[in-house]
């Protein structure tokens, strides 16, 4: 199949190209990127007024498959990703069974190949059953195609075990994706520790819950030489630590989620568990630090932490409802609305943080629109303004605090491997 995309503003962070050009796709690859391509194609798309970017790459997705398919499946999660402009996603291992061996990795990868054209990559757990005691079969999972290891949902609290995992990750040249949370300091907290928590009578989660583990993991990565990627950073101190670590030459990168750079704890509707996520929504000071960290390229990646739950699970008290919100279908619009239109990011930086930088973290040949590369791309309309409606999500779950929010910027088309996997109507 040949696909010709005409008149779009091509934004390619791999080459810093930013200008109107055409993109010709042949046999799943980028064949040409240049002005006014005159070739006959099976399908021609006019992208006038739109951005043409490399397909987005999400380093942090929960597909809930296997074991929790009532929340999400590989198929529904991939469909949500395509709707959001994502052509590659990395699934977290906290499923049932836990992804701690090659068999479960193969299950996810094989299922993905049968139900979607986007690239679904399964991260492996760091420890067996995610119990933090014995290392999982990391080498076997890497041979099966795992691009990274993570204990997401919790930290490996035993520093000696994590150090051993980092040494192995260094040898295998894969990143360690670290969820930074000192389990002993959480102490039953469910929201940020501030006056809002006090007014609602809810136990709070302090910044130190995150910061202590960020410092520990950065130090272990420095000593082992491992590539460390800090997941869903939420505090102003995390930004400061990452800045210092990079200045020291650490192999460290960090991600921020749209909910953490958009919302503060003041925005929470009392009792609405769609505002309950981990890490929690923080203060205005934290949000401003995260935004500035993204602007200054201290924070490298925008990831969703897409965490689907059923309506029944979320329809509970703040104390009992699970943490997490869906994010694949709202991330691009929130990034454009809050950060690009907000003056924090350029469109080029948006493409860097949503495609090029995630590819570099994983060490995969993605995130570029150069000729000869895989034809993974997104056409993004920066003028379209609309209201987020969770009822239209492709995800099986609707747990979002952004229902009814007015945003600007929409995915018009997603192309994965040269095939159109989503087209707005």
C-alpha positions as semicolon CSV with decimal commas, in nm:
position;residue;x (nm);y (nm);z (nm)
1;X;0,000;0,000;0,000
2;X;0,116;0,352;-0,079
3;X;-0,003;0,650;0,121
4;X;0,067;1,010;0,030
5;X;0,024;1,276;0,298
6;X;0,014;1,622;0,143
7;X;0,068;1,974;0,276
8;X;0,127;1,893;0,642
9;X;0,369;2,070;0,875
10;X;0,627;1,794;0,916
11;X;0,784;1,803;1,261
12;X;1,068;1,551;1,284
13;X;1,275;1,576;1,605
14;X;1,535;1,331;1,471
15;X;1,646;1,587;1,211
16;X;1,489;1,906;1,354
17;X;1,286;1,940;1,034
18;X;0,992;2,173;1,085
19;X;0,814;2,288;0,774
20;X;0,546;2,215;0,519
21;X;0,623;1,902;0,317
22;X;0,466;1,586;0,179
23;X;0,528;1,237;0,315
24;X;0,515;0,930;0,090
25;X;0,471;0,590;0,254
26;X;0,547;0,269;0,066
27;X;0,548;-0,088;0,193
28;X;0,536;0,019;0,556
29;X;0,830;0,259;0,531
30;X;0,882;0,632;0,489
31;X;0,980;0,657;0,121
32;X;1,008;1,033;0,072
33;X;0,974;1,352;0,275
34;X;0,988;1,659;0,055
35;X;0,771;1,940;-0,081
36;X;0,521;1,871;-0,356
37;X;0,563;1,499;-0,416
38;X;0,405;1,408;-0,749
39;X;0,332;1,035;-0,728
40;X;0,023;0,826;-0,759
41;X;-0,072;0,658;-0,431
42;X;-0,339;0,414;-0,320
43;X;-0,461;0,683;-0,082
44;X;-0,387;1,055;-0,061
45;X;-0,456;1,255;0,254
46;X;-0,458;1,634;0,272
47;X;-0,295;1,730;0,602
48;X;-0,308;2,103;0,537
49;X;-0,304;2,298;0,864
50;X;-0,203;1,988;1,061
51;X;0,118;1,865;1,220
52;X;0,269;1,544;1,084
53;X;0,475;1,393;1,365
54;X;0,637;1,057;1,438
55;X;0,385;0,826;1,604
56;X;0,373;0,881;1,978
57;X;0,545;0,630;2,205
58;X;0,407;0,569;2,555
59;X;0,654;0,421;2,801
60;X;0,391;0,361;3,064
61;X;0,065;0,177;2,995
62;X;-0,136;-0,075;3,194
63;X;-0,318;-0,312;2,960
64;X;-0,445;-0,536;3,246
65;X;-0,402;-0,839;3,020
66;X;-0,367;-1,117;3,129
67;X;-0,583;-1,145;3,436
68;X;-0,789;-0,826;3,452
69;X;-0,952;-0,819;3,111
70;X;-1,270;-0,666;3,257
71;X;-1,070;-0,342;3,283
72;X;-0,877;-0,354;2,955
73;X;-0,739;-0,599;2,702
74;X;-0,445;-0,586;2,466
75;X;-0,694;-0,516;2,188
76;X;-0,893;-0,241;2,358
77;X;-0,580;-0,079;2,498
78;X;-0,418;-0,080;2,155
79;X;-0,731;0,075;2,005
80;X;-0,723;0,348;2,270
81;X;-0,356;0,404;2,189
82;X;-0,428;0,440;1,818
83;X;-0,706;0,691;1,892
84;X;-0,453;0,889;2,093
85;X;-0,187;0,893;1,822
86;X;0,030;0,624;1,976
87;X;0,202;0,372;1,753
88;X;0,419;0,210;2,021
89;X;0,325;0,140;2,384
90;X;0,508;-0,031;2,669
91;X;0,285;-0,243;2,893
92;X;0,359;-0,266;3,263
93;X;0,405;-0,612;3,420
94;X;0,163;-0,597;3,716
95;X;-0,086;-0,837;3,560
96;X;-0,213;-1,177;3,675
97;X;0,006;-1,370;3,640
98;X;0,282;-1,115;3,680
99;X;0,503;-1,076;3,374
100;X;0,812;-1,230;3,533
101;X;0,902;-1,487;3,268
102;X;0,928;-1,525;2,891
103;X;0,600;-1,717;2,859
104;X;0,389;-1,422;2,970
105;X;0,592;-1,185;2,753
106;X;0,524;-1,411;2,456
107;X;0,154;-1,424;2,542
108;X;0,120;-1,045;2,527
109;X;0,336;-1,002;2,217
110;X;0,160;-1,281;2,027
111;X;-0,184;-1,153;2,123
112;X;-0,088;-0,803;2,015
113;X;0,023;-0,926;1,673
114;X;-0,317;-1,089;1,626
115;X;-0,531;-0,790;1,724
116;X;-0,345;-0,469;1,635
117;X;-0,096;-0,311;1,398
118;X;0,056;-0,084;1,661
119;X;0,369;-0,196;1,844
120;X;0,294;-0,342;2,187
121;X;0,607;-0,402;2,393
122;X;0,583;-0,587;2,723
123;X;0,810;-0,476;3,006
124;X;0,929;-0,747;3,241
125;X;0,902;-0,742;3,619
126;X;1,220;-0,691;3,819
127;X;1,142;-0,959;4,077
128;X;0,951;-1,286;4,084
129;X;0,578;-1,221;4,130
130;X;0,678;-0,860;4,203
131;X;0,745;-0,960;4,562
132;X;1,078;-0,779;4,580
133;X;1,276;-1,082;4,696
134;X;1,430;-1,274;4,404
135;X;1,511;-1,148;4,057
136;X;1,271;-1,248;3,780
137;X;1,396;-1,422;3,466
138;X;1,516;-1,093;3,324
139;X;1,746;-1,243;3,062
140;X;1,472;-1,476;2,937
141;X;1,225;-1,189;2,910
142;X;1,474;-0,974;2,721
143;X;1,534;-1,259;2,477
144;X;1,155;-1,275;2,432
145;X;1,148;-0,908;2,340
146;X;1,105;-0,714;2,665
147;X;1,264;-0,373;2,608
148;X;1,284;-0,280;2,978
149;X;1,222;-0,397;3,333
150;X;0,996;-0,236;3,591
151;X;0,826;-0,315;3,920
152;X;0,563;-0,056;3,841
153;X;0,295;-0,019;4,100
154;X;0,560;-0,046;4,370
155;X;0,929;0,006;4,430
156;X;1,178;-0,273;4,492
157;X;1,231;-0,180;4,855
158;X;1,534;-0,406;4,901
159;X;1,818;-0,192;4,765
160;X;2,050;-0,492;4,733
161;X;1,801;-0,671;4,505
162;X;1,750;-0,358;4,294
163;X;2,126;-0,311;4,269
164;X;2,160;-0,665;4,133
165;X;1,884;-0,596;3,880
166;X;2,055;-0,276;3,769
167;X;2,384;-0,457;3,716
168;X;2,204;-0,709;3,498
169;X;2,017;-0,436;3,312
170;X;2,348;-0,262;3,246
171;X;2,490;-0,581;3,094
172;X;2,178;-0,636;2,883
173;X;2,166;-0,267;2,787
174;X;1,803;-0,215;2,885
175;X;1,656;0,063;3,099
176;X;1,513;0,021;3,447
177;X;1,174;0,195;3,465
178;X;1,139;0,299;3,828
179;X;0,815;0,368;4,013
180;X;0,947;0,572;4,306
181;X;0,747;0,513;4,621
182;X;0,876;0,437;4,970
183;X;0,612;0,190;5,085
184;X;0,690;0,252;5,451
185;X;0,628;0,625;5,418
186;X;0,295;0,589;5,235
187;X;0,130;0,482;5,560
188;X;-0,216;0,440;5,408
189;X;-0,216;0,772;5,226
190;X;-0,456;0,820;4,934
191;X;-0,414;1,186;4,830
192;X;-0,149;1,454;4,855
193;X;-0,061;1,555;5,209
194;X;-0,194;1,913;5,224
195;X;-0,482;2,115;5,360
196;X;-0,722;1,957;5,109
197;X;-0,653;1,615;5,259
198;X;-0,705;1,760;5,605
199;X;-1,041;1,913;5,516
200;X;-1,161;1,582;5,375
201;X;-1,022;1,380;5,663
202;X;-0,805;1,170;5,431
203;X;-0,453;1,041;5,503
204;X;-0,194;1,216;5,289
205;X;0,104;1,112;5,077
206;X;0,400;1,345;5,128
207;X;0,653;1,444;4,862
208;X;0,915;1,248;5,055
209;X;0,740;0,923;4,959
210;X;0,862;0,984;4,605
211;X;1,177;1,184;4,672
212;X;1,348;0,932;4,898
213;X;1,332;0,658;4,635
214;X;1,428;0,893;4,352
215;X;1,749;0,977;4,538
216;X;1,818;0,612;4,618
217;X;1,760;0,488;4,265
218;X;1,967;0,768;4,109
219;X;2,254;0,675;4,339
220;X;2,228;0,304;4,257
221;X;2,216;0,382;3,885
222;X;2,527;0,599;3,920
223;X;2,717;0,317;4,091
224;X;2,603;0,041;3,853
225;X;2,606;0,239;3,529
226;X;2,249;0,131;3,455
227;X;2,009;0,336;3,245
228;X;1,745;0,464;3,489
229;X;1,412;0,605;3,379
230;X;1,202;0,764;3,653
231;X;0,831;0,704;3,605
232;X;0,548;0,955;3,655
233;X;0,744;1,215;3,853
234;X;0,515;1,443;4,051
235;X;0,722;1,659;4,288
236;X;0,931;1,970;4,251
237;X;1,216;1,790;4,428
238;X;1,217;1,516;4,163
239;X;1,289;1,781;3,901
240;X;1,576;1,917;4,110
241;X;1,723;1,569;4,164
242;X;1,704;1,482;3,794
243;X;1,874;1,810;3,705
244;X;2,158;1,739;3,947
245;X;2,189;1,376;3,835
246;X;2,222;1,478;3,471
247;X;2,483;1,737;3,563
248;X;2,683;1,455;3,726
249;X;2,663;1,246;3,412
250;X;2,410;0,989;3,533
251;X;2,228;0,785;3,268
252;X;1,893;0,907;3,394
253;X;1,575;1,017;3,222
254;X;1,235;1,108;3,362
255;X;0,872;1,125;3,259
256;X;0,579;1,343;3,357
257;X;0,212;1,252;3,306
258;X;-0,050;1,495;3,170
259;X;-0,254;1,481;3,489
260;X;0,049;1,584;3,692
261;X;0,130;1,887;3,474
262;X;-0,235;1,987;3,434
263;X;-0,413;1,938;3,767
264;X;-0,334;2,027;4,127
265;X;-0,483;1,891;4,446
266;X;-0,700;2,204;4,456
267;X;-0,878;2,079;4,142
268;X;-1,000;1,760;4,308
269;X;-1,375;1,723;4,342
270;X;-1,435;1,590;4,696
271;X;-1,518;1,222;4,690
272;X;-1,457;1,183;4,315
273;X;-1,223;0,886;4,285
274;X;-1,137;0,976;3,925
275;X;-0,897;1,219;4,091
276;X;-0,728;0,939;4,285
277;X;-0,400;0,837;4,124
278;X;-0,054;0,732;4,236
279;X;0,147;0,949;4,271
280;X;-0,130;1,186;4,376
281;X;-0,210;1,526;4,236
282;X;0,030;1,768;4,403
283;X;0,041;2,141;4,476
284;X;0,055;2,432;4,232
285;X;0,424;2,472;4,318
286;X;0,493;2,113;4,214
287;X;0,295;2,151;3,890
288;X;0,484;2,467;3,796
289;X;0,816;2,292;3,862
290;X;0,714;1,999;3,641
291;X;0,611;2,232;3,360
292;X;0,934;2,425;3,386
293;X;1,131;2,101;3,397
294;X;0,967;1,991;3,072
295;X;1,032;2,331;2,916
296;X;1,400;2,321;3,015
297;X;1,437;1,961;2,889
298;X;1,524;1,836;3,236
299;X;1,223;1,606;3,216
300;X;1,254;1,408;2,895
301;X;0,928;1,222;2,835
302;X;0,552;1,265;2,854
303;X;0,387;0,932;2,940
304;X;0,030;0,852;3,035
305;X;0,038;0,590;3,312
306;X;-0,285;0,471;3,146
307;X;-0,450;0,280;3,432
308;X;-0,800;0,154;3,348
309;X;-1,043;0,040;3,617
310;X;-1,407;-0,061;3,606
311;X;-1,686;0,176;3,697
312;X;-1,774;-0,048;3,992
313;X;-1,421;-0,031;4,130
314;X;-1,402;0,345;4,103
315;X;-1,755;0,388;4,239
316;X;-1,628;0,348;4,594
317;X;-1,484;0,569;4,867
318;X;-1,153;0,753;4,832
319;X;-1,008;0,515;5,087
320;X;-1,106;0,195;4,905
321;X;-1,114;0,278;4,534
322;X;-0,803;0,182;4,333
323;X;-0,550;0,439;4,220
324;X;-0,533;0,529;3,853
325;X;-0,692;0,697;3,553
326;X;-0,698;0,632;3,179
327;X;-0,486;0,863;2,966
328;X;-0,406;0,734;2,618
329;X;-0,689;0,923;2,448
330;X;-0,641;1,257;2,624
331;X;-0,261;1,296;2,648
332;X;-0,193;1,468;2,315
333;X;-0,472;1,722;2,356
334;X;-0,372;1,802;2,713
335;X;-0,007;1,835;2,615
336;X;-0,091;2,072;2,334
337;X;-0,346;2,272;2,532
338;X;-0,155;2,303;2,858
339;X;0,208;2,306;2,744
340;X;0,226;2,422;2,381
341;X;-0,051;2,680;2,392
342;X;0,056;2,752;2,750
343;X;0,399;2,860;2,627
344;X;0,603;2,586;2,791
345;X;0,677;2,367;2,489
346;X;0,722;2,420;2,118
347;X;0,557;2,174;1,882
348;X;0,906;2,030;1,824
349;X;0,949;1,969;2,196
350;X;0,608;1,803;2,204
351;X;0,725;1,560;1,935
352;X;1,051;1,504;2,119
353;X;0,886;1,420;2,449
354;X;0,609;1,207;2,301
355;X;0,806;1,014;2,037
356;X;1,179;1,076;1,987
357;X;1,290;1,077;2,352
358;X;1,085;0,769;2,450
359;X;1,245;0,584;2,158
360;X;1,589;0,684;2,285
361;X;1,506;0,564;2,637
362;X;1,412;0,223;2,498
363;X;1,693;0,216;2,244
364;X;1,456;0,136;1,958
365;X;1,465;0,264;1,600
366;X;1,145;0,466;1,622
367;X;1,036;0,825;1,669
368;X;1,166;0,954;1,336
369;X;1,019;1,047;0,998
370;X;1,346;1,000;0,811
371;X;1,336;0,816;0,482
372;X;1,369;0,442;0,526
373;X;1,224;0,440;0,878
374;X;0,908;0,255;0,979
375;X;0,601;0,450;0,873
376;X;0,471;0,517;1,224
377;X;0,322;0,865;1,227
378;X;0,040;1,081;1,354
379;X;-0,148;1,366;1,190
380;X;-0,245;1,615;1,461
381;X;-0,489;1,902;1,411
382;X;-0,375;2,194;1,632
383;X;-0,685;2,401;1,560
384;X;-0,963;2,164;1,660
385;X;-1,129;2,255;1,988
386;X;-1,364;2,011;2,156
387;X;-1,490;1,875;2,486
388;X;-1,348;1,547;2,619
389;X;-1,621;1,284;2,628
390;X;-1,523;0,957;2,795
391;X;-1,824;0,783;2,642
392;X;-1,641;0,798;2,310
393;X;-1,321;0,633;2,438
394;X;-1,200;0,316;2,271
395;X;-1,068;0,201;2,609
396;X;-1,297;-0,031;2,805
397;X;-1,268;0,208;3,101
398;X;-1,386;0,564;3,154
399;X;-1,203;0,664;3,472
400;X;-1,083;1,014;3,387
401;X;-1,090;1,345;3,574
402;X;-1,098;1,526;3,238
403;X;-1,458;1,445;3,147
404;X;-1,616;1,763;3,009
405;X;-1,286;1,952;2,986
406;X;-1,246;2,184;2,688
407;X;-0,920;2,123;2,497
408;X;-0,753;2,221;2,172
409;X;-0,570;1,977;1,946
410;X;-0,691;1,644;1,814
411;X;-0,549;1,336;1,647
412;X;-0,681;1,320;1,291
413;X;-0,504;1,004;1,180
414;X;-0,265;0,743;1,317
415;X;-0,051;0,531;1,084
416;X;0,139;0,228;1,214
417;X;0,367;0,029;0,987
418;X;0,226;0,213;0,689
419;X;-0,137;0,121;0,769
420;X;-0,405;0,359;0,887
421;X;-0,508;0,235;1,232
422;X;-0,723;0,532;1,327
423;X;-0,895;0,808;1,134
424;X;-1,116;1,072;1,293
425;X;-1,464;1,105;1,155
